[in-house]
């Protein structure tokens, strides 16, 4: 029987690429995001190869999260794999100039949103004593960089939650792991710079950044491991990047 994967933030970037790759490899897919038009287009594409269900909600809205999970169709209720991918960065300011709205958005989506979705799905995994959770972190959860302050704090929280989940769910045979990418060429920077595409594009110029498809391949590798193997924490950089602040643009 095909496994079912529940993917947040599936309307673009890593989430979309992961949905496509898993669908092409026989997984049933539940794609989640805020933009229903994109969900519909992706569902139409992926339905040619597998069973697909869409859930339109904002992970910040805990009531919407629980309602979406509670009202899944019968053939999608058993979730084998949870991929907590939804996340964002807003602004790149020193702490004294940071926007409270930006701070709220990052903590509400990256931390609380991840917790809401996990809380809605984990109980069924505990009941079955099986399941696999992948939390998409960041190198920002491994090292703090200038002007990263609250975004880094949110990703450090993801790192701590990932470790806590793994400890608490160990008794139930549930695998938990994080994937922590460096620079990935997605809509991430465009969101961070409030739609300033010209500024966002400069982030990826002069070197080859990771692509969403690269991370999707890693996720597929992780979820394809036998059940006695748990990849607990994986950090991946583009070759041109050594740390958050060291980037070789001559490659």
N, C-alpha and C positions, 0 to 999 in steps of 0.2 A: 504494500500500500504506500502511495506517495506521501511524503511528509509535507506539512503545511508550515509555511514561514510567514510571520507577521512583521512587516517592515514599516517603520515610521519614517517620515521625511522622504517618501518615495516619488515625489513629483519632479525631482531633479537630482543631479549630481550622483553621489555614491548610492543613495537609496534607489534611484531609478536604474542605475547600471546593475545593481545587485538583483533587483526584481527581474530584469531581463535575463541575466545569466542563470539565476535559479530556475526561472520558468523554462528556459531552454534545456535544463538538466532534469526536468521531470518533477520539480517541486510544485505543489499548489501554493498560490501566493495571495496574501491579503495585503494590499497596498494602501497606505494611509498618508494623508496630507491635507493641506488646507484648500488646495486649488482643484475643485471638482472637475473642471474642464481638462486639466492635465491627467487626472486620475482616469477619466473616461477614455481619453486617447490612449493611455497606456494599457488600460484594460482591453480595449479593442485589439491592440497589437498582440498582447500576450495571450489572449484567449484562443489564438490560433494554435497554441502549443500546450496549454495547460488550463486548469481551473483557476479563475481569478475573481476576487471579491474586492470592492473598494470601500474604504471608510473615510469619510471627509470630516475631519475635526482638527482643532488646534490642541496640541498636547498640553497647553497651559490651562485648558478648560477641563477640570477633573470630571465634572458631570458628563460632558460630551464623551470623554474617554471611556468611562465606565458604561455609558449607554451603548456606545458602538460595540464594545466587547460583549456586553450582555445580549445584544440583538444580532449577533452573527448568525448566518444561516446554519442549519444543522450540519451540513457537510463541511463547514469551516470552523466549527466550535472547538475541535481538538487542535490546539496550537502546539506544534513540536518545537519550533524555533522562533524566538523573539529577537529581532534585530533593532535595538534602540539606536536609531541613526539620526533622528531629528535633532537639530542643534543649530546654533547661530552665533555670530559675533557681531556686535554693534559698536562702532567707533574704535578709535585707536588713540586714546587721549591719556595724558598723565592723570594720576588719580585726582589731583586737585581740580581738574577741568572736566572730569567725567560727567556724563549725563545720567541723572537718576532714572530716566526712562530707559536708557540703554542698559543700565545695571539690572533693572527689573526684568527686562526682556531676556537677558542672558541667563539670569538665575532661574527665572520662571520656566524657560524652555529647556535649557541644558541640564538643569538639576531637578526641579520639581516635575517637569513634564516627563522626564525619564522615570521618575519614581511613580507617577500616576499610572503610566502605561504598565510598568512592571507590577505594581500592586493589583492591577486589573487582571493580569494574566498568570502570575506566579501561582496563585492558589490551585489552579487546575493541574499545573505541573507537579506541585507537591502531592496532590491527591493521587496522581498516577505514579509518583516516584520516578519521573523521567522528564527530560526537557533540556533545552540548550538556549542560553541567553548570550547574546553578543552585544556588548556596549561599545559604541563608537566614541572613543576618547580623542586625544590629540597629544602631540608633543608639548602643547601648552599645559598639559596636566603632569608633565615630567620636569619642566623647567620654566621659570618665569622670565619673561623678556620685557624690555622697556615698553611702557604704555600698554602692556597686556593685562595688568592688574586684575580686574574683575573677571574678564574672560578666562584668564589662567586660573583664577580661583574656582570658577565653575567647572573647569576641566579637571582640576585637582580633586574636586568633589566627586566627579564621575569615577576617577581612579579609586577613591576611597570606597564609594558605593560598590564598585565592581569587586573589590577585595572583600567587603562585608557580605555581599551576596554569595560569593563563592564559599565563604565560611559557613554562613547560615543555611545554605541549601545543600551543603555537602552530604548531610545525613539523608537527603532525599534523592541522591543520585543525579542531581541536576548540574549540568556543566555550565560554567560561567566564565567568560573571558572578555578581554577588551582588545580592540585594535586601535592603535594610536598613530595616525598619519601625520607626516610633516606637511609640506606645501602640496596641496592638491588643486588642480585647475578646475574649479567649479564656479557656481554663482556665489560662493562664500565671500570673496573679497568685494563683490558688487554690493552684497547686503551690508557688509561691514562699513563700506564707504557710502552708504545711503543712496545707492543707484548711480554713483559717479563711475561710469564704466571706463572712462579714460584712465582714471587713477587705479581702478581695479586691474585693468589690463597690464599696467606697469609691474604689478607684483610678479607676473609670470613671464616677463620678457627676459631674454638673454640666456635662458637655460631651459631644460626640459623638466617641467614639474611632473609630479605624479598625476595620473589621470584617474577619473572615477572608476574606469574599468579595471585599473590595477588593483584598487581596493576591493572591488567586487570579486575578482579572482581569488584574493586572499580569504575573503569571507566564505566563498564556495569551498576552498580548501579546508578551512577550519570546520565547517559544518559537515564535511564529507569524511572526517576522521572517524574511526571506529569508536564505539561508545566508551571504551576504557581510556581514550585519549582526550585530554582537555588542554587546549592551548589557552593558557590563563592570561597572558599579557604579551602583546606583540607590538613593537614600535617599528615603523617603516618610514624612511626618508627617500626623496629622490636622490640619485647619486650626487647631484650638485650640492646637496645640503648636508652639513655636518652637525649643526645644532640650529636652534631657532634663529640665532644671529649670524651664523657663518654659512654663506652661500657663494658658491663658485660660479659666477656667470660667464666664465670662459669655456665651460664645457659645452 
